[in-house]
Amino acid sequence: MNFSDVLKALNGASAFELYRMRAAIDRVLDEPRWMLAVQSRIQVGRAVEYFDPQSNTLRHGQVLELRRKQAVVLDKDDGRRWLISYAAINLDGADIQIREKPKQGLGRNEVAVGEVVGFVDRNQHQRSGQIIRLNDKTVTLLCSTQQWRVAYSLLHRVVESDAAEQGVIELNGTALPQD
């Protein structure tokens, strides 16, 4: 299931529509067939992964008891017993990451001094330059004769770096001088 598409659709919903959706999902998850499907695949003593909504992570535990609607699980990290919904148990090793937004920009570990990268400035002009310094939250770029401090999240790779180094950007085969 593509959670990014689902979240995109949900972001346009009203609070009432979201509440109504949650009620419908809760009703479906309370149907015995879902609980029986999980119960048939686990037994007391089995190691399981379960999703903890409070920490938004997968946790590791061991099943101690099977109840009608929930399982008692001993968390392997904190040693505490938790009563969890059968639906929270990740039997198939599903990826739990929900990527709401595609990754943008480059990370500090993805660039190096001397590389040529690009960005779009405040006036929506495409700029490119050579990295001359890596800062904690920004890079310092030398674009022609100007220095720019740019956040990592605004950077992108430059495919034709030799044209950018010469102060020229090609657009559909036409060379345009850089501002």
C-alpha positions in Angstrom: 0.0 0.0 0.0 1.4 3.4 -0.9 0.9 5.4 2.3 2.2 8.6 0.7 -0.8 8.6 -1.7 -3.2 7.8 1.2 -1.8 10.6 3.3 -2.0 13.0 0.4 -5.7 12.3 0.1 -6.2 12.5 3.8 -4.6 15.9 4.0 -7.4 17.3 2.0 -10.1 15.8 4.2 -12.0 17.7 6.9 -11.6 16.8 10.6 -15.1 15.2 10.6 -14.2 13.1 7.5 -11.0 11.9 9.2 -12.9 11.0 12.4 -15.4 9.1 10.4 -12.6 7.2 8.6 -11.0 6.3 11.9 -14.3 5.0 13.2 -14.7 2.9 10.0 -11.2 1.5 10.3 -11.7 0.7 14.0 -14.9 -1.2 13.2 -13.1 -3.2 10.5 -10.2 -4.1 12.8 -12.6 -5.3 15.5 -14.0 -7.9 13.1 -13.1 -11.4 14.4 -11.6 -12.5 11.1 -8.7 -10.1 11.5 -8.0 -11.2 15.0 -8.3 -14.9 14.2 -6.0 -14.5 11.2 -3.2 -13.2 13.5 -4.0 -15.6 16.3 -3.7 -18.6 13.9 -0.1 -17.5 13.0 1.3 -16.9 16.5 1.6 -18.8 19.7 2.8 -18.1 23.2 6.5 -17.8 23.4 7.0 -16.6 19.8 9.2 -13.6 19.2 7.3 -10.8 17.3 7.7 -7.3 16.0 4.9 -4.9 16.8 4.2 -1.3 16.0 4.2 1.2 18.8 2.2 4.3 17.8 3.6 6.4 20.7 7.2 6.0 19.5 6.3 5.5 15.8 8.6 2.5 15.6 8.7 -1.2 15.5 9.4 -2.9 18.8 10.6 -6.4 19.5 8.8 -8.6 22.0 7.7 -12.1 23.0 4.1 -13.2 23.2 3.2 -14.2 26.8 -0.6 -14.6 26.4 -3.2 -14.6 23.8 -6.5 -13.0 24.8 -9.7 -12.6 22.8 -8.9 -9.2 21.2 -5.3 -8.5 22.3 -2.0 -10.2 23.0 0.2 -9.7 26.1 3.7 -9.0 24.9 6.9 -8.7 26.9 9.0 -5.9 25.3 12.6 -7.1 24.8 14.0 -3.6 25.2 12.4 -2.3 28.4 11.3 -5.6 29.9 7.7 -4.3 30.4 4.5 -6.2 29.6 2.2 -4.6 27.1 -1.4 -5.4 26.0 -1.4 -4.8 22.3 -3.9 -5.2 19.5 -3.4 -8.1 17.2 -3.4 -5.7 14.3 -0.2 -4.1 15.7 1.8 -7.3 15.2 3.9 -7.2 12.1 3.8 -10.8 10.9 4.9 -10.2 7.4 7.8 -7.9 8.0 6.1 -5.0 6.3 8.0 -1.7 5.9 6.6 0.7 8.5 8.1 3.9 7.0 5.6 6.3 5.9 7.2 8.8 3.5 4.9 11.8 3.5 7.2 14.0 1.4 9.8 12.9 -1.1 13.3 13.6 0.1 14.4 17.0 -1.0 17.9 18.4 -1.2 21.1 16.9 -0.3 22.5 15.9 3.1 25.7 17.2 4.6 27.3 13.7 4.1 26.3 13.7 0.4 28.4 16.7 -0.7 32.1 17.7 -0.4 34.1 20.8 -0.8 34.9 21.4 -4.5 31.8 19.8 -5.9 29.4 21.8 -8.1 25.8 21.9 -7.0 22.8 23.9 -7.9 19.8 25.6 -6.2 17.0 28.0 -7.0 17.4 31.4 -5.5 14.7 33.7 -4.0 13.9 35.2 -7.4 13.4 31.7 -8.8 16.6 31.8 -10.8 18.5 28.6 -11.2 22.0 29.0 -9.9 25.0 26.7 -9.6 28.4 27.0 -8.0 31.3 25.2 -6.4 31.2 24.3 -2.7 33.9 26.2 -0.8 32.8 25.5 2.8 30.5 23.0 4.6 28.7 24.6 7.6 26.3 22.9 10.1 23.1 23.8 8.3 24.3 25.4 5.1 27.0 25.3 2.4 28.9 28.2 1.1 29.0 28.3 -2.7 31.0 30.3 -5.1 28.7 31.2 -8.0 30.6 33.2 -10.6 32.1 35.9 -8.3 29.4 35.8 -5.6 29.3 33.7 -2.4 26.0 32.2 -1.4 25.0 30.5 1.8 22.4 27.8 0.9 20.6 25.3 3.1 21.3 21.7 2.3 17.6 21.0 1.6 17.7 23.5 -1.3 20.6 21.9 -3.1 20.5 19.5 -6.1 23.1 17.8 -8.2 24.3 19.5 -11.4 24.5 17.2 -14.3 26.6 19.3 -16.7 29.1 20.8 -14.2 31.6 22.0 -16.7 29.0 24.3 -18.3 28.1 25.6 -14.8 31.7 26.3 -13.9 32.1 28.4 -17.0 29.0 30.5 -16.0 26.9 29.0 -18.8 23.7 26.9 -18.5 22.4 25.0 -21.5 18.6 25.0 -22.0 17.3 22.7 -24.8 20.6 23.0 -26.7 20.8 26.9 -26.3 23.5 28.3 -24.2 22.3 31.0 -21.8 24.7 33.1 -19.7 24.2 32.9 -15.9 23.1 36.0 -14.0 
